[in-house]
Amino acid sequence: MKRRTFLSLPLVLPAVPMLAVLPPANLPPKGIKVDANQDRFGQSFTFLGARFDLKVSGQDTAGAMSVYDTIRFEKTGPMLHSHTDLDEWFFVTEGEFKFQVGTEQFRLKAGDSMFGPRNVPHAFVKTSEEPGRILIMHLPAGSMEEYFLQARQLKNPTQAEREALLRKHNMIPTGPRLSPD
């Protein structure tokens, strides 16, 4: 190995794990259009006071990512939790929200975004009176689509059942839901 190549390895090696989440080059060379207020597979659902429309499926990206468009009607959100196998990116398109990532709290409005890295507890809640809207991207897609399918089928689950489902999908509950105040 040449000395110059050997010395450059510490600069290149940190990028190698990122390549594992890039979609393979053999994906179909076509775009996928999903109309406004529609779900990728025509299966919109309501969960935690919000309507969810899947816009980009992990099936479309060989698991590299998934994207949900959510319309939040109620002043509620997920409990404080972390993901062991994926990062989340949030983009507020309507309304106002309070986010917590780690120990910090943030106020977001339309046009603002928030990154929640894996293994860092995070949660959010709608604070505006009118409906709010957030795009949520999971990188990689992980089993989030399956989690939402299973979670919305639970009828009056106990706290233990909710937490077991979270853990099954590599989410660790770390605290309560945020208050909108």
C-alpha positions in Angstrom: 0.0 0.0 0.0 1.4 3.4 -0.9 2.1 5.8 2.0 -0.3 8.5 0.6 -3.2 5.9 0.4 -2.5 4.6 3.9 -2.5 8.2 5.3 -5.8 9.0 3.7 -7.7 6.0 5.1 -8.7 7.8 8.4 -10.4 10.4 6.2 -12.3 7.9 4.1 -13.3 5.2 6.7 -15.9 7.3 8.6 -17.9 7.6 5.4 -18.1 3.9 4.8 -21.1 3.2 7.1 -23.1 5.8 5.2 -22.7 3.8 2.0 -24.7 0.9 3.7 -27.9 3.0 3.7 -27.6 4.2 0.1 -30.0 2.5 -2.3 -28.5 0.1 -4.7 -27.9 1.2 -8.3 -30.4 -1.5 -9.6 -33.5 0.4 -8.4 -36.0 1.0 -11.3 -35.0 4.2 -13.2 -38.4 5.8 -12.7 -40.0 8.3 -10.4 -43.0 7.7 -8.2 -45.6 10.4 -7.9 -47.9 10.5 -4.9 -50.7 13.1 -5.2 -51.4 15.7 -2.5 -53.3 14.3 0.5 -52.9 10.8 -0.7 -50.9 7.8 0.6 -48.3 5.9 -1.6 -50.5 2.8 -1.4 -53.9 4.4 -0.8 -53.8 3.4 2.9 -53.9 6.7 4.9 -54.4 6.2 8.6 -55.0 8.1 11.8 -52.7 7.6 14.8 -52.0 9.7 17.9 -54.3 12.5 16.8 -52.8 12.7 13.3 -53.4 11.6 9.7 -50.5 9.8 8.2 -49.8 9.6 4.4 -46.8 7.5 3.4 -45.1 9.4 0.5 -41.9 7.3 0.0 -41.8 3.7 1.2 -38.8 1.7 2.2 -39.9 -0.6 -0.6 -39.2 2.2 -3.1 -35.7 2.8 -1.7 -34.4 -0.7 -0.9 -34.8 0.3 2.8 -32.7 3.5 2.6 -35.6 5.8 3.8 -39.3 6.3 4.3 -41.2 9.6 4.3 -44.6 10.4 6.0 -46.7 13.5 5.6 -48.6 13.9 8.8 -51.4 16.3 9.6 -51.7 16.9 13.3 -55.2 17.7 14.6 -54.7 17.3 18.3 -52.2 18.8 20.7 -50.4 15.5 21.3 -47.5 13.6 20.0 -45.3 10.6 20.6 -43.8 9.8 24.0 -40.1 10.7 24.5 -38.2 7.8 22.8 -35.1 7.0 20.9 -34.4 4.8 17.9 -31.5 2.4 18.0 -31.3 1.8 14.2 -32.4 5.0 12.4 -32.3 8.8 12.4 -35.4 11.0 12.0 -35.7 14.3 10.2 -38.8 16.5 10.7 -39.9 19.4 8.4 -42.8 21.6 9.6 -44.9 22.8 6.7 -47.9 24.2 8.7 -48.6 25.2 12.3 -46.2 25.4 15.3 -44.6 22.6 17.4 -42.5 22.1 20.4 -39.7 19.5 20.0 -37.3 18.0 22.5 -34.1 16.4 21.3 -31.9 15.2 24.1 -32.3 17.6 26.9 -33.0 20.7 24.7 -36.4 22.0 23.7 -37.1 23.9 20.5 -40.0 25.8 19.0 -40.6 25.2 15.3 -42.9 26.9 12.8 -43.6 26.4 9.1 -40.3 26.2 7.2 -38.3 25.0 10.2 -36.7 21.5 10.4 -35.3 19.3 13.2 -32.9 16.4 13.1 -33.2 13.6 15.7 -30.2 11.3 15.6 -30.4 7.7 16.5 -30.0 6.8 20.2 -31.0 10.4 21.3 -34.4 10.7 23.0 -36.8 13.0 21.2 -40.5 13.9 21.1 -42.7 16.6 19.7 -46.2 18.1 20.2 -48.4 20.5 18.2 -48.7 23.8 20.0 -50.8 25.9 17.5 -54.6 26.0 17.5 -54.9 25.2 13.8 -53.9 21.8 12.4 -50.2 21.4 12.0 -48.3 19.5 9.4 -44.9 17.7 9.5 -43.0 15.7 7.0 -41.1 12.9 8.8 -38.2 11.1 7.2 -36.7 7.9 8.6 -33.1 7.1 7.6 -32.9 4.2 6.9 -36.5 3.1 6.7 -36.1 0.4 9.4 -39.3 -1.2 10.4 -41.3 2.1 10.9 -43.9 1.2 8.3 -44.6 -2.1 10.0 -44.6 -0.4 13.4 -47.3 2.1 12.3 -49.3 -0.8 10.8 -49.2 -2.8 14.1 -49.7 0.2 16.4 -52.8 1.5 14.7 -54.4 -2.0 15.0 -54.1 -2.0 18.8 -57.4 -1.2 20.5 -57.0 0.4 23.9 -53.5 -1.0 24.5 -51.9 -1.0 28.0 -48.7 0.9 28.6 -46.9 -2.4 28.7 -48.3 -3.4 25.3 -47.3 0.0 23.8 -43.8 -0.3 25.2 -43.4 -3.9 24.0 -44.4 -2.8 20.4 -41.9 0.1 20.6 -39.1 -2.2 21.6 -40.0 -4.7 18.9 -39.3 -2.0 16.4 -36.0 -0.8 18.0 -37.5 2.2 19.8 -36.7 2.8 23.5 -39.3 4.7 25.5 -37.5 7.2 27.7 -40.2 9.5 29.1 -43.7 10.9 28.8 -45.3 12.9 26.0 -44.5 16.6 25.9 -47.0 19.2 27.1 -48.0 21.8 24.5 -47.5 24.6 27.1 
